[in-house]
Amino acid sequence: MSDATGTNSILGDMRVLRHLLFHQVRGETHEERLESFYSGQARDYDSFRARMLHGRRELIAKVDLPPDGIWVDMGAGTGENVLLAGKRAESLREIHLVDLSSSLLAVASKRLNAAGIGTARIHLADATRFHAAAESVDLVSFSYSLTMIPDWFEAISVAERILKPGGRIAVADFYVSRKFTAEEHRQHRWLSRAFWTHWFAADNVFLSGDHAALLHRRFDVEVFEERLGKVPYLPLIRAPYYVLIGRKGRPPRPSMKCE
């Protein structure tokens, strides 16, 4: 990294941190609050979040992107997931980027146009109200967006509804465990659950142990990894996050009745 690049990165981080610490999020609707939160940091979003939002690269690398398939990225932000997919994304028939922040989507549009990804479509839309052809989508992803969707259970229901049988859901996000969790899953202590829940809630990011639990109930989980990731400028702190890939099962066949 050159000195100029390093200086620009630090200045960008300082702008983001100043916005996070001193900007009061305003708005009566979820869309207004999101735009209030992101509009002042959109241009520096990726450089800062790349060291905060762990597991995205691994998630996209592991998930299947079938040729001629359809991918819906919920809470797509600046389009980073599509760019991480690289050449693999070029074989897709359609890519839909869904977000409620016009500032982030403006950045996504510029980045995807510069990368020549013509199959990507931008949607300023609520993930809980996004409409796609029924049972037509091969992949739905939530990359650090599920914790920012108030009606997150409806967002998961929408994903399940638009996925074709055998389609995948891919999620990476911060979380805290339930107070009592399954033996095979990580159990966070009370102090850790309380600290991270309140830490992230200050920025309207709401951690929950119910996200992963519901995903396990609604999908056939193929990958579930629970990890700890570094927090920029706080070298001794590690935030809990998970990576999950699940498959939508095929609907049961109707039972045969004998008269």
PyMOL commands that set and color helices and strands:
alter all, ss='L'
color gray80, all
select helices_A, chain A and resi 3-22+30-38+42-49+56-62+80-91+102-115+146-148+152-162+190-201+210-218
alter helices_A, ss='H'
color red, helices_A
select strands_A, chain A and resi 70-74+94-99+120-124+137-143+163-174+220-231+234-247
alter strands_A, ss='S'
color yellow, strands_A
deselect
rebuild
show_as cartoon
